[in-house]
Amino acid sequence: MLGSEAAQERSERLAASIAAASTPEQGSDEPADGAVSASEESESESDDDGLTSALMAKLLASMSLESKPPPPREPLLESFDLKGIASLIKSGKTKRIVCMVGAGISVSAGIPDFRSPGTGLYDNLAKYNLPHATAVFELDYFRHNPRPFFLLAKELFPGNFQPTPTHYFLKLLHDKGLLLRCFSQNIDSLECQTGLPPEAVVAAHGNFDSARCIACRKEHPTQHVRDAVVRGDETCVCLDCGGLVKPDIVFFGEGLPERFFKLAQADLPAADLLIVMGTSLVVRPFALLINQVSDTTPRLLINREKAGTSSSPQEAALGIGFNFDKGNGNYRDALFLGDCDAGVRRLCRLLGWEAELDALIPPRPAGSAAPVANRGTTVTRSRAAAAVTGQQSSL
C-alpha cells in the first residue's frame, strides 16, 4: 500500500493538477459561444463542477495502490494512425462514435480562426477601435457598445458560408448509424447545414440559431436579429422592453448551455470511438471531454498540430490527455497531422467511403463566399480569405 509520505505527496500533486486543469484559464483570449439565462448559468456552473468531479473520481479510481507504474496495456488499434482507425471501424466494433470539432473544420469554408497573424479574427477587429481584441465578445462591452459585434455578425451569419468535406463526413457517419453525437465549439452552424439533425449536434459555445434580450431574457426569432444585421443597424432591440438582443453565443463570463453538460456526461462514457478534429483543445471545459471516454475507447486526433497531450508520464498512464508516444505506453491514441479535409478524405478512402462522401457534397453555389473543397480533392486554406468560428484551430 502507499504508506510513504512521498507516495502520498505524489497522489496529492496529481489530484491538484487535475483540479487546476479543470479551471478556466484567466485571461483566455478565446470567446465562449452560446448564451444562457442567469438561472441557467448557475446551473451550468454546477454541471461544470460535476464534470470536474467526474474527472477527479477517474483520477483517484485509476491510481495504483502500488508504488510501481501500472503494467502496459494491450494495444486497442492495429496502428496508431488512420489505417488503425479504419481497420477498427471496418471490424464493426464501433457503433457509437463521438466527434469533437473546432474551427479547423471550417477554415476551408473561408471562416478563419482567431490568432492567424494578419488574417485571424482578432487582427481584423483592429478597425473597430476596440480597447482590446476580445472586447467584442465581452458582455459588459456589448452593453456599452454593441456596434462592433453587429458589424462582425453581418459577416458571420449562417448562410454566408458552405459546409466543408469534414462537415459532410459527420453527416456520413450519421447516415451510417455510427454517430452518437458531435460536440462543436463552432458558432457557424455548418454541421446542420449538411442535413445533420440538430439533436445530433451540441453547440458547446452556442450559435446564431436563437437570440434573446440580455435585459428581460425574452427569446426572439433569429430573423429579428438577421433583419437588423442586414439593414446595417448598430443594435438589435427587444420588442418588449427595448433592451439589447444578442444571439445565443456564449460571451466571456457566461455559462455554457446546460445541454452541453448533460449530454457530455451521458455520451462520452458510452462512446466506443472518439474523433477530435480541428481544435487546439485549450478552452475548458470543452477540452476536458477527451478524458471522459472509457479507458478502453480508442481516440483519434485530426489536426495541424498535436493538441491536448498529457503533461506528464503519470497523466499518460492514467489516461489524462492524449498520449501519442508508443514508447510511453500509448495503446489507443491515433494521430493525423494536417488539414481536416485531407485527413477525412484519406480516412474515407481507407474505409471505401470516398464515393459516398463525394455524393453528399453539392456543387459550389454560384457567388458563394468561399470555395468548398472540390470533389476528390483537398483545398489548402487561403489565409487571406478567412472570417470566424467559435474557437481557435491548431494555430
Contacts in CASP RR format, 6 or more apart in sequence:
PFRMAT RR
TARGET T0000
AUTHOR 0000-0000-0000
METHOD contacts of the structure
MODEL  1
MLGSEAAQERSERLAASIAAASTPEQGSDEPADGAVSASEESESESDDDG
LTSALMAKLLASMSLESKPPPPREPLLESFDLKGIASLIKSGKTKRIVCM
VGAGISVSAGIPDFRSPGTGLYDNLAKYNLPHATAVFELDYFRHNPRPFF
LLAKELFPGNFQPTPTHYFLKLLHDKGLLLRCFSQNIDSLECQTGLPPEA
VVAAHGNFDSARCIACRKEHPTQHVRDAVVRGDETCVCLDCGGLVKPDIV
FFGEGLPERFFKLAQADLPAADLLIVMGTSLVVRPFALLINQVSDTTPRL
LINREKAGTSSSPQEAALGIGFNFDKGNGNYRDALFLGDCDAGVRRLCRL
LGWEAELDALIPPRPAGSAAPVANRGTTVTRSRAAAAVTGQQSSL
1 65 0 8 1.000
2 8 0 8 1.000
2 11 0 8 1.000
2 65 0 8 1.000
2 66 0 8 1.000
2 67 0 8 1.000
4 67 0 8 1.000
7 67 0 8 1.000
10 314 0 8 1.000
11 63 0 8 1.000
14 59 0 8 1.000
14 63 0 8 1.000
14 314 0 8 1.000
14 315 0 8 1.000
14 318 0 8 1.000
15 56 0 8 1.000
15 59 0 8 1.000
15 60 0 8 1.000
17 311 0 8 1.000
17 312 0 8 1.000
17 315 0 8 1.000
18 55 0 8 1.000
18 56 0 8 1.000
18 59 0 8 1.000
18 320 0 8 1.000
19 52 0 8 1.000
19 56 0 8 1.000
21 284 0 8 1.000
21 288 0 8 1.000
22 48 0 8 1.000
22 51 0 8 1.000
22 52 0 8 1.000
22 55 0 8 1.000
22 284 0 8 1.000
22 285 0 8 1.000
22 288 0 8 1.000
23 284 0 8 1.000
24 284 0 8 1.000
24 285 0 8 1.000
25 282 0 8 1.000
25 284 0 8 1.000
28 282 0 8 1.000
28 283 0 8 1.000
29 114 0 8 1.000
29 115 0 8 1.000
29 122 0 8 1.000
29 133 0 8 1.000
29 134 0 8 1.000
30 114 0 8 1.000
30 282 0 8 1.000
30 283 0 8 1.000
30 390 0 8 1.000
30 391 0 8 1.000
30 392 0 8 1.000
31 134 0 8 1.000
31 137 0 8 1.000
31 205 0 8 1.000
31 249 0 8 1.000
31 250 0 8 1.000
31 251 0 8 1.000
31 252 0 8 1.000
31 390 0 8 1.000
32 205 0 8 1.000
32 250 0 8 1.000
32 251 0 8 1.000
32 252 0 8 1.000
32 253 0 8 1.000
32 254 0 8 1.000
32 255 0 8 1.000
32 256 0 8 1.000
32 283 0 8 1.000
33 185 0 8 1.000
33 186 0 8 1.000
33 187 0 8 1.000
33 203 0 8 1.000
33 204 0 8 1.000
33 205 0 8 1.000
33 206 0 8 1.000
33 207 0 8 1.000
33 249 0 8 1.000
33 250 0 8 1.000
33 390 0 8 1.000
33 391 0 8 1.000
34 187 0 8 1.000
34 203 0 8 1.000
34 204 0 8 1.000
34 205 0 8 1.000
34 206 0 8 1.000
34 207 0 8 1.000
34 248 0 8 1.000
34 249 0 8 1.000
34 250 0 8 1.000
34 251 0 8 1.000
34 254 0 8 1.000
34 256 0 8 1.000
34 257 0 8 1.000
35 206 0 8 1.000
35 212 0 8 1.000
35 246 0 8 1.000
35 247 0 8 1.000
35 248 0 8 1.000
35 249 0 8 1.000
35 250 0 8 1.000
35 251 0 8 1.000
35 254 0 8 1.000
35 255 0 8 1.000
36 44 0 8 1.000
36 248 0 8 1.000
36 250 0 8 1.000
36 254 0 8 1.000
36 255 0 8 1.000
36 256 0 8 1.000
36 257 0 8 1.000
36 258 0 8 1.000
37 212 0 8 1.000
37 217 0 8 1.000
38 217 0 8 1.000
40 255 0 8 1.000
40 257 0 8 1.000
40 258 0 8 1.000
41 254 0 8 1.000
41 255 0 8 1.000
43 258 0 8 1.000
44 255 0 8 1.000
44 256 0 8 1.000
44 257 0 8 1.000
44 258 0 8 1.000
44 260 0 8 1.000
44 261 0 8 1.000
45 255 0 8 1.000
47 258 0 8 1.000
47 260 0 8 1.000
47 261 0 8 1.000
47 262 0 8 1.000
47 265 0 8 1.000
48 255 0 8 1.000
48 256 0 8 1.000
48 261 0 8 1.000
48 285 0 8 1.000
50 261 0 8 1.000
50 265 0 8 1.000
51 261 0 8 1.000
51 264 0 8 1.000
51 265 0 8 1.000
51 285 0 8 1.000
51 288 0 8 1.000
51 292 0 8 1.000
52 285 0 8 1.000
52 288 0 8 1.000
54 265 0 8 1.000
54 292 0 8 1.000
55 288 0 8 1.000
55 291 0 8 1.000
55 292 0 8 1.000
55 320 0 8 1.000
58 291 0 8 1.000
58 318 0 8 1.000
59 318 0 8 1.000
59 320 0 8 1.000
62 295 0 8 1.000
62 318 0 8 1.000
62 319 0 8 1.000
63 318 0 8 1.000
64 70 0 8 1.000
69 313 0 8 1.000
69 317 0 8 1.000
70 317 0 8 1.000
72 329 0 8 1.000
72 331 0 8 1.000
73 329 0 8 1.000
73 331 0 8 1.000
73 332 0 8 1.000
74 331 0 8 1.000
75 331 0 8 1.000
75 332 0 8 1.000
76 88 0 8 1.000
76 296 0 8 1.000
76 298 0 8 1.000
76 331 0 8 1.000
76 332 0 8 1.000
77 84 0 8 1.000
77 85 0 8 1.000
77 87 0 8 1.000
77 88 0 8 1.000
77 298 0 8 1.000
77 331 0 8 1.000
77 332 0 8 1.000
77 334 0 8 1.000
78 84 0 8 1.000
78 87 0 8 1.000
78 88 0 8 1.000
79 87 0 8 1.000
79 334 0 8 1.000
80 324 0 8 1.000
80 326 0 8 1.000
80 330 0 8 1.000
80 333 0 8 1.000
80 334 0 8 1.000
80 335 0 8 1.000
81 334 0 8 1.000
81 335 0 8 1.000
81 336 0 8 1.000
82 300 0 8 1.000
82 334 0 8 1.000
82 336 0 8 1.000
82 343 0 8 1.000
82 346 0 8 1.000
82 347 0 8 1.000
82 350 0 8 1.000
83 350 0 8 1.000
84 334 0 8 1.000
85 273 0 8 1.000
85 275 0 8 1.000
85 298 0 8 1.000
85 300 0 8 1.000
85 334 0 8 1.000
85 347 0 8 1.000
86 347 0 8 1.000
86 350 0 8 1.000
86 351 0 8 1.000
88 94 0 8 1.000
88 273 0 8 1.000
88 298 0 8 1.000
89 178 0 8 1.000
89 273 0 8 1.000
89 351 0 8 1.000
90 351 0 8 1.000
93 272 0 8 1.000
94 178 0 8 1.000
94 272 0 8 1.000
94 273 0 8 1.000
95 177 0 8 1.000
95 178 0 8 1.000
95 272 0 8 1.000
96 178 0 8 1.000
96 180 0 8 1.000
96 270 0 8 1.000
96 271 0 8 1.000
96 272 0 8 1.000
96 273 0 8 1.000
97 173 0 8 1.000
97 178 0 8 1.000
97 179 0 8 1.000
97 180 0 8 1.000
97 271 0 8 1.000
97 272 0 8 1.000
97 273 0 8 1.000
97 274 0 8 1.000
97 275 0 8 1.000
98 180 0 8 1.000
98 181 0 8 1.000
98 182 0 8 1.000
98 183 0 8 1.000
98 267 0 8 1.000
98 268 0 8 1.000
98 271 0 8 1.000
98 273 0 8 1.000
98 274 0 8 1.000
98 275 0 8 1.000
98 293 0 8 1.000
99 170 0 8 1.000
99 173 0 8 1.000
99 179 0 8 1.000
99 181 0 8 1.000
99 182 0 8 1.000
99 183 0 8 1.000
99 274 0 8 1.000
99 275 0 8 1.000
99 276 0 8 1.000
99 277 0 8 1.000
100 182 0 8 1.000
100 183 0 8 1.000
100 184 0 8 1.000
100 274 0 8 1.000
100 275 0 8 1.000
100 276 0 8 1.000
100 277 0 8 1.000
100 279 0 8 1.000
100 286 0 8 1.000
100 289 0 8 1.000
100 290 0 8 1.000
101 166 0 8 1.000
101 170 0 8 1.000
101 182 0 8 1.000
101 183 0 8 1.000
101 184 0 8 1.000
101 185 0 8 1.000
101 186 0 8 1.000
101 191 0 8 1.000
101 276 0 8 1.000
101 277 0 8 1.000
101 278 0 8 1.000
101 279 0 8 1.000
102 184 0 8 1.000
102 185 0 8 1.000
102 186 0 8 1.000
102 277 0 8 1.000
102 278 0 8 1.000
102 279 0 8 1.000
102 389 0 8 1.000
102 390 0 8 1.000
102 391 0 8 1.000
102 393 0 8 1.000
103 111 0 8 1.000
103 112 0 8 1.000
103 113 0 8 1.000
103 114 0 8 1.000
103 185 0 8 1.000
103 186 0 8 1.000
103 278 0 8 1.000
103 279 0 8 1.000
103 388 0 8 1.000
103 389 0 8 1.000
103 390 0 8 1.000
103 391 0 8 1.000
103 392 0 8 1.000
103 393 0 8 1.000
104 113 0 8 1.000
104 277 0 8 1.000
104 278 0 8 1.000
104 279 0 8 1.000
104 303 0 8 1.000
104 304 0 8 1.000
104 340 0 8 1.000
104 389 0 8 1.000
104 393 0 8 1.000
104 394 0 8 1.000
105 164 0 8 1.000
105 166 0 8 1.000
105 167 0 8 1.000
105 186 0 8 1.000
105 277 0 8 1.000
105 278 0 8 1.000
105 340 0 8 1.000
106 161 0 8 1.000
106 164 0 8 1.000
106 167 0 8 1.000
106 186 0 8 1.000
106 188 0 8 1.000
106 190 0 8 1.000
106 389 0 8 1.000
107 113 0 8 1.000
107 339 0 8 1.000
107 381 0 8 1.000
107 386 0 8 1.000
107 393 0 8 1.000
108 164 0 8 1.000
108 165 0 8 1.000
108 166 0 8 1.000
108 339 0 8 1.000
108 340 0 8 1.000
108 341 0 8 1.000
108 370 0 8 1.000
108 371 0 8 1.000
108 372 0 8 1.000
108 373 0 8 1.000
108 379 0 8 1.000
108 381 0 8 1.000
109 161 0 8 1.000
109 162 0 8 1.000
109 163 0 8 1.000
109 164 0 8 1.000
109 188 0 8 1.000
109 190 0 8 1.000
109 370 0 8 1.000
109 372 0 8 1.000
110 161 0 8 1.000
110 369 0 8 1.000
110 370 0 8 1.000
110 371 0 8 1.000
110 381 0 8 1.000
110 382 0 8 1.000
110 385 0 8 1.000
110 386 0 8 1.000
110 387 0 8 1.000
111 156 0 8 1.000
111 161 0 8 1.000
111 188 0 8 1.000
111 370 0 8 1.000
111 386 0 8 1.000
111 387 0 8 1.000
111 388 0 8 1.000
111 389 0 8 1.000
112 119 0 8 1.000
112 120 0 8 1.000
112 121 0 8 1.000
112 124 0 8 1.000
112 383 0 8 1.000
112 386 0 8 1.000
112 387 0 8 1.000
112 388 0 8 1.000
113 120 0 8 1.000
113 121 0 8 1.000
113 386 0 8 1.000
113 388 0 8 1.000
113 389 0 8 1.000
113 391 0 8 1.000
113 392 0 8 1.000
113 393 0 8 1.000
113 395 0 8 1.000
114 120 0 8 1.000
114 121 0 8 1.000
114 122 0 8 1.000
114 388 0 8 1.000
114 390 0 8 1.000
114 391 0 8 1.000
114 392 0 8 1.000
115 122 0 8 1.000
115 392 0 8 1.000
115 395 0 8 1.000
116 123 0 8 1.000
116 383 0 8 1.000
116 386 0 8 1.000
116 395 0 8 1.000
117 123 0 8 1.000
118 124 0 8 1.000
118 383 0 8 1.000
119 383 0 8 1.000
119 384 0 8 1.000
119 385 0 8 1.000
119 386 0 8 1.000
120 386 0 8 1.000
121 133 0 8 1.000
121 387 0 8 1.000
121 388 0 8 1.000
122 133 0 8 1.000
122 134 0 8 1.000
123 133 0 8 1.000
124 387 0 8 1.000
125 133 0 8 1.000
125 136 0 8 1.000
125 148 0 8 1.000
125 152 0 8 1.000
126 133 0 8 1.000
128 136 0 8 1.000
128 147 0 8 1.000
128 148 0 8 1.000
128 151 0 8 1.000
128 152 0 8 1.000
130 136 0 8 1.000
130 141 0 8 1.000
130 148 0 8 1.000
131 141 0 8 1.000
134 252 0 8 1.000
135 141 0 8 1.000
135 148 0 8 1.000
136 142 0 8 1.000
136 148 0 8 1.000
136 149 0 8 1.000
136 152 0 8 1.000
137 149 0 8 1.000
137 249 0 8 1.000
137 251 0 8 1.000
137 252 0 8 1.000
138 251 0 8 1.000
138 252 0 8 1.000
139 214 0 8 1.000
139 251 0 8 1.000
139 252 0 8 1.000
139 253 0 8 1.000
139 254 0 8 1.000
142 149 0 8 1.000
142 214 0 8 1.000
142 244 0 8 1.000
142 246 0 8 1.000
142 251 0 8 1.000
143 214 0 8 1.000
143 244 0 8 1.000
146 234 0 8 1.000
146 235 0 8 1.000
146 236 0 8 1.000
146 244 0 8 1.000
146 246 0 8 1.000
147 234 0 8 1.000
147 235 0 8 1.000
149 246 0 8 1.000
150 228 0 8 1.000
150 229 0 8 1.000
150 232 0 8 1.000
150 233 0 8 1.000
150 234 0 8 1.000
150 235 0 8 1.000
150 236 0 8 1.000
152 388 0 8 1.000
153 208 0 8 1.000
153 225 0 8 1.000
153 229 0 8 1.000
153 247 0 8 1.000
154 229 0 8 1.000
154 230 0 8 1.000
154 232 0 8 1.000
155 387 0 8 1.000
155 388 0 8 1.000
156 187 0 8 1.000
156 188 0 8 1.000
156 208 0 8 1.000
156 387 0 8 1.000
156 388 0 8 1.000
157 208 0 8 1.000
157 226 0 8 1.000
157 229 0 8 1.000
158 188 0 8 1.000
158 189 0 8 1.000
158 190 0 8 1.000
158 193 0 8 1.000
158 207 0 8 1.000
158 208 0 8 1.000
158 209 0 8 1.000
159 193 0 8 1.000
160 369 0 8 1.000
160 387 0 8 1.000
161 188 0 8 1.000
161 190 0 8 1.000
161 368 0 8 1.000
161 369 0 8 1.000
161 370 0 8 1.000
161 387 0 8 1.000
162 190 0 8 1.000
162 193 0 8 1.000
162 364 0 8 1.000
162 365 0 8 1.000
162 368 0 8 1.000
162 369 0 8 1.000
162 370 0 8 1.000
162 372 0 8 1.000
163 190 0 8 1.000
163 191 0 8 1.000
163 193 0 8 1.000
163 194 0 8 1.000
163 372 0 8 1.000
164 190 0 8 1.000
164 340 0 8 1.000
164 341 0 8 1.000
164 372 0 8 1.000
164 373 0 8 1.000
164 379 0 8 1.000
165 341 0 8 1.000
165 344 0 8 1.000
165 345 0 8 1.000
165 357 0 8 1.000
165 361 0 8 1.000
165 372 0 8 1.000
165 373 0 8 1.000
165 378 0 8 1.000
166 277 0 8 1.000
166 340 0 8 1.000
166 341 0 8 1.000
166 344 0 8 1.000
167 190 0 8 1.000
167 191 0 8 1.000
167 193 0 8 1.000
167 194 0 8 1.000
167 196 0 8 1.000
168 194 0 8 1.000
168 357 0 8 1.000
168 360 0 8 1.000
168 361 0 8 1.000
169 344 0 8 1.000
169 347 0 8 1.000
169 348 0 8 1.000
169 357 0 8 1.000
170 179 0 8 1.000
170 182 0 8 1.000
170 191 0 8 1.000
170 194 0 8 1.000
170 196 0 8 1.000
171 194 0 8 1.000
171 195 0 8 1.000
171 196 0 8 1.000
171 360 0 8 1.000
172 348 0 8 1.000
172 353 0 8 1.000
172 356 0 8 1.000
172 357 0 8 1.000
172 360 0 8 1.000
173 179 0 8 1.000
174 196 0 8 1.000
174 197 0 8 1.000
174 200 0 8 1.000
179 200 0 8 1.000
180 267 0 8 1.000
180 270 0 8 1.000
180 271 0 8 1.000
181 200 0 8 1.000
181 201 0 8 1.000
181 202 0 8 1.000
181 263 0 8 1.000
181 267 0 8 1.000
182 191 0 8 1.000
182 196 0 8 1.000
182 200 0 8 1.000
182 201 0 8 1.000
182 202 0 8 1.000
183 202 0 8 1.000
183 204 0 8 1.000
183 260 0 8 1.000
183 263 0 8 1.000
183 264 0 8 1.000
183 267 0 8 1.000
183 286 0 8 1.000
183 289 0 8 1.000
184 191 0 8 1.000
184 201 0 8 1.000
184 202 0 8 1.000
184 203 0 8 1.000
184 204 0 8 1.000
185 204 0 8 1.000
185 205 0 8 1.000
185 279 0 8 1.000
185 283 0 8 1.000
185 286 0 8 1.000
185 389 0 8 1.000
185 390 0 8 1.000
185 391 0 8 1.000
186 203 0 8 1.000
186 205 0 8 1.000
186 207 0 8 1.000
186 389 0 8 1.000
186 390 0 8 1.000
186 391 0 8 1.000
187 203 0 8 1.000
187 205 0 8 1.000
187 206 0 8 1.000
187 207 0 8 1.000
187 208 0 8 1.000
187 249 0 8 1.000
187 388 0 8 1.000
187 389 0 8 1.000
187 390 0 8 1.000
188 207 0 8 1.000
188 388 0 8 1.000
188 389 0 8 1.000
188 390 0 8 1.000
189 203 0 8 1.000
189 207 0 8 1.000
189 208 0 8 1.000
189 209 0 8 1.000
191 200 0 8 1.000
191 201 0 8 1.000
192 198 0 8 1.000
192 201 0 8 1.000
194 360 0 8 1.000
198 209 0 8 1.000
202 257 0 8 1.000
202 259 0 8 1.000
202 260 0 8 1.000
202 263 0 8 1.000
202 264 0 8 1.000
203 209 0 8 1.000
203 257 0 8 1.000
204 256 0 8 1.000
204 257 0 8 1.000
204 260 0 8 1.000
204 286 0 8 1.000
205 249 0 8 1.000
205 250 0 8 1.000
205 256 0 8 1.000
205 286 0 8 1.000
205 390 0 8 1.000
205 391 0 8 1.000
206 248 0 8 1.000
206 249 0 8 1.000
206 250 0 8 1.000
206 257 0 8 1.000
207 247 0 8 1.000
207 248 0 8 1.000
207 249 0 8 1.000
208 222 0 8 1.000
208 225 0 8 1.000
208 247 0 8 1.000
208 248 0 8 1.000
208 249 0 8 1.000
209 222 0 8 1.000
209 248 0 8 1.000
210 219 0 8 1.000
210 222 0 8 1.000
210 247 0 8 1.000
210 248 0 8 1.000
211 219 0 8 1.000
211 220 0 8 1.000
211 221 0 8 1.000
211 222 0 8 1.000
211 224 0 8 1.000
211 225 0 8 1.000
211 236 0 8 1.000
211 245 0 8 1.000
211 246 0 8 1.000
211 247 0 8 1.000
211 248 0 8 1.000
212 218 0 8 1.000
212 219 0 8 1.000
212 220 0 8 1.000
212 245 0 8 1.000
212 246 0 8 1.000
212 248 0 8 1.000
213 220 0 8 1.000
213 238 0 8 1.000
213 240 0 8 1.000
213 241 0 8 1.000
213 242 0 8 1.000
213 243 0 8 1.000
213 244 0 8 1.000
213 245 0 8 1.000
213 246 0 8 1.000
214 243 0 8 1.000
214 244 0 8 1.000
214 245 0 8 1.000
214 246 0 8 1.000
215 238 0 8 1.000
215 241 0 8 1.000
215 242 0 8 1.000
215 243 0 8 1.000
215 244 0 8 1.000
216 238 0 8 1.000
216 240 0 8 1.000
216 241 0 8 1.000
216 243 0 8 1.000
218 238 0 8 1.000
218 239 0 8 1.000
218 240 0 8 1.000
218 241 0 8 1.000
220 236 0 8 1.000
220 238 0 8 1.000
220 239 0 8 1.000
220 245 0 8 1.000
222 247 0 8 1.000
224 236 0 8 1.000
224 239 0 8 1.000
224 245 0 8 1.000
225 236 0 8 1.000
225 245 0 8 1.000
225 247 0 8 1.000
228 235 0 8 1.000
228 236 0 8 1.000
228 237 0 8 1.000
228 245 0 8 1.000
229 236 0 8 1.000
235 244 0 8 1.000
236 244 0 8 1.000
236 245 0 8 1.000
236 246 0 8 1.000
237 243 0 8 1.000
237 244 0 8 1.000
237 245 0 8 1.000
238 244 0 8 1.000
238 245 0 8 1.000
249 390 0 8 1.000
250 256 0 8 1.000
250 257 0 8 1.000
256 285 0 8 1.000
261 285 0 8 1.000
264 289 0 8 1.000
264 292 0 8 1.000
265 292 0 8 1.000
268 274 0 8 1.000
268 289 0 8 1.000
268 292 0 8 1.000
268 293 0 8 1.000
269 292 0 8 1.000
269 293 0 8 1.000
269 294 0 8 1.000
271 293 0 8 1.000
271 294 0 8 1.000
271 297 0 8 1.000
272 297 0 8 1.000
272 298 0 8 1.000
273 297 0 8 1.000
273 298 0 8 1.000
273 299 0 8 1.000
273 300 0 8 1.000
274 290 0 8 1.000
274 293 0 8 1.000
274 297 0 8 1.000
274 298 0 8 1.000
274 299 0 8 1.000
274 300 0 8 1.000
275 299 0 8 1.000
275 300 0 8 1.000
275 302 0 8 1.000
276 290 0 8 1.000
276 299 0 8 1.000
276 300 0 8 1.000
276 301 0 8 1.000
276 302 0 8 1.000
276 303 0 8 1.000
276 307 0 8 1.000
277 301 0 8 1.000
277 302 0 8 1.000
277 303 0 8 1.000
277 340 0 8 1.000
277 344 0 8 1.000
278 302 0 8 1.000
278 303 0 8 1.000
278 304 0 8 1.000
278 340 0 8 1.000
278 393 0 8 1.000
278 394 0 8 1.000
279 286 0 8 1.000
279 287 0 8 1.000
279 303 0 8 1.000
279 307 0 8 1.000
279 391 0 8 1.000
279 392 0 8 1.000
279 393 0 8 1.000
279 394 0 8 1.000
280 303 0 8 1.000
280 305 0 8 1.000
280 307 0 8 1.000
280 391 0 8 1.000
280 392 0 8 1.000
280 393 0 8 1.000
280 394 0 8 1.000
280 395 0 8 1.000
281 287 0 8 1.000
281 290 0 8 1.000
281 307 0 8 1.000
281 308 0 8 1.000
282 307 0 8 1.000
282 392 0 8 1.000
283 391 0 8 1.000
283 392 0 8 1.000
286 391 0 8 1.000
287 308 0 8 1.000
290 299 0 8 1.000
290 308 0 8 1.000
290 321 0 8 1.000
290 322 0 8 1.000
291 319 0 8 1.000
291 320 0 8 1.000
291 321 0 8 1.000
293 299 0 8 1.000
295 319 0 8 1.000
296 332 0 8 1.000
297 332 0 8 1.000
298 332 0 8 1.000
298 333 0 8 1.000
298 334 0 8 1.000
299 322 0 8 1.000
299 332 0 8 1.000
299 333 0 8 1.000
299 334 0 8 1.000
300 333 0 8 1.000
300 334 0 8 1.000
300 335 0 8 1.000
300 336 0 8 1.000
301 307 0 8 1.000
301 308 0 8 1.000
301 322 0 8 1.000
301 324 0 8 1.000
301 333 0 8 1.000
301 334 0 8 1.000
301 335 0 8 1.000
301 336 0 8 1.000
302 336 0 8 1.000
302 338 0 8 1.000
302 340 0 8 1.000
302 343 0 8 1.000
302 344 0 8 1.000
302 347 0 8 1.000
303 336 0 8 1.000
303 337 0 8 1.000
303 338 0 8 1.000
303 340 0 8 1.000
303 393 0 8 1.000
303 394 0 8 1.000
304 337 0 8 1.000
304 338 0 8 1.000
304 339 0 8 1.000
304 393 0 8 1.000
304 394 0 8 1.000
304 395 0 8 1.000
305 337 0 8 1.000
305 394 0 8 1.000
305 395 0 8 1.000
306 322 0 8 1.000
306 324 0 8 1.000
306 335 0 8 1.000
306 337 0 8 1.000
307 322 0 8 1.000
307 394 0 8 1.000
308 321 0 8 1.000
308 322 0 8 1.000
309 321 0 8 1.000
309 322 0 8 1.000
309 323 0 8 1.000
309 324 0 8 1.000
310 316 0 8 1.000
310 319 0 8 1.000
310 320 0 8 1.000
310 321 0 8 1.000
310 322 0 8 1.000
310 323 0 8 1.000
313 328 0 8 1.000
315 321 0 8 1.000
316 323 0 8 1.000
316 325 0 8 1.000
316 328 0 8 1.000
316 329 0 8 1.000
316 330 0 8 1.000
317 329 0 8 1.000
322 333 0 8 1.000
322 335 0 8 1.000
323 329 0 8 1.000
323 330 0 8 1.000
323 333 0 8 1.000
324 330 0 8 1.000
324 333 0 8 1.000
324 335 0 8 1.000
336 343 0 8 1.000
336 346 0 8 1.000
336 347 0 8 1.000
339 378 0 8 1.000
339 379 0 8 1.000
339 380 0 8 1.000
339 381 0 8 1.000
341 373 0 8 1.000
341 378 0 8 1.000
341 379 0 8 1.000
342 378 0 8 1.000
344 357 0 8 1.000
345 354 0 8 1.000
345 357 0 8 1.000
345 376 0 8 1.000
345 378 0 8 1.000
348 354 0 8 1.000
348 356 0 8 1.000
348 357 0 8 1.000
354 376 0 8 1.000
358 375 0 8 1.000
358 376 0 8 1.000
361 372 0 8 1.000
361 373 0 8 1.000
361 375 0 8 1.000
364 371 0 8 1.000
364 372 0 8 1.000
370 385 0 8 1.000
370 386 0 8 1.000
371 379 0 8 1.000
372 379 0 8 1.000
373 379 0 8 1.000
END
